[in-house]
Amino acid sequence: MNISTNSSPAVPSGNNLQLALATGAFAICFAVFGSVSAMMPILKKTLSLDPVQVSIALAIPVLLGSLGRIPLGMLTDRYGGRLMFSIVMACSIVPAFLMGFVSAYWQLVLCGFFIGIALASFSVGVGLVSGWFPPERQGFALGVYGAGNIGQSLAAFGSPVLAAALGFRWGFWTFGVLLLIWLAVFWLRAENAPRRAAAKSFADVVKPLKDAKSWLLSLYYFLTFGGFVAMAIYLPIFLTDIFKLTPGDAGARTAGFVVLATLMRPVGGVLADKIGGRKILLWVFPVTAAMAIFLACPSIVTFTIGALGMAAAIGLGNGAVFKLVPEYFPSAVGAVTGLVGAAGGLGGFFPPLVLGAVRQATGTFTLGFVLLGLFSLLCLAVLYKSGSQPTPKGRLVSQSVTL
C-alpha cells in the first residue's frame, strides 16, 4: 500500500506526437531564420555590401530572436505552448515573404529584424515539450526538440539551390510556404501538457531569474548555442571570402556543420541524463577552445577540422545545458528557458559584429577566432569555480511511504 504526500497531478510519461509537432515547428522556423544567412553571399553581391554592412545584416535577426525569447518563455508558462507557438509561426511567415522583395539595404535590415521572431520560437517549444516528459527523460526530449536546428541546414543548402532554380525570391518563400502548412497542422493537433500547478503571477514567473544558476546557464549557452548560431550564419561568408568557394559549395559545407551540431545535441541530452550536464560541459569548453585555434589557421583542411570539431562540441554542450534547465527550475521552465535562450541568441548576435569589424580592420578573421578560444577557457574557469553540480531547486518530488 502506498500513501503519497504529493497531491500534484501525475507527471506525463511522454508524448511523442507533441514532441514531433514542436520539433517540426522549430525546424521550419529555424529554416526561415537561416534563409537570411544562406542568401547573404547573393545579397552581398546584389546590394554591394561591405563587411560591416554584412555583419549588421546577419546580426540584426539574432537580436529580436534573442531578446524575444524572454517574454515568449514567460507567456508560454502562462498561456501554453500551443497558442504561443501558433502566434510565433504566423508572425514569422510575413517577413519570410517580404524578404523576397528586398532591393535596398534598409529593407534588408528591417525585414531581417522581424524575421528574428522565428529564432525566438525556441523558448516556446521548450516550455511545451518539457511539460509532457518526466525529469529523467527531459534531456532526451529537449535534445530531440533542439535538433530542430536542422532547419538552418535546410536553409543553408536549400536556399541557394532554390534561388538558382526558381528565382531569388524562392530562396525565402519556400520556407514561408512550409511554415504556413505546418501552422495549420500544429493548430489542429497540438495540445498543452496538463498543468502541474495553478497559473502564476508575473512576479512568480520572473522570480527564478534572480537565481544565480539561471545566469550561469545563460553564460554557458551564450557560448554553445551562440557559437552555433554565429558559425552557422557566418560560415557562408567565411568560405566565400577566405577560400573563394561558390555560394552553393559554401552552403553545402555549412549544412554539414549544422547537421553535425544538430545530431550531437540529443546525444548531449542523453549523456546528461546519465552522467550529468556539468560533466559534459567540462569536456565541451576546452575542446571548443582547441577547435578555435584550428579555425584561425589559414588552410581549408585545418579550418574544416576546426569547424566540424566545434560543431560536435557545441552540439553536445547545447544538449547538456538544456538538460539542466528543467532539472533546476521545473516549475519555471519557460521563463528560465527564455533567459538562457536569450543569452544563447545574443551569443550569436555579437560575434558577427566583432568579426566584421576585425575583418575590415585587419583583413583577416584570425583575431576573432582567438577571442572565441579565450572565451571558451573563461567559461571553463567559471564552471570549475562554481564547484560540484548543485542540488536542483524546486523539483516536484512525490514522497511515498510503503506499508
Summary of the structure (lengths in Angstrom):
residues: 403
radius of gyration: 20.6
end to end distance: 5.4
largest distance: 77.1
contacts: 1596
relative contact order: 0.17
helix: 81%
strand: 1%
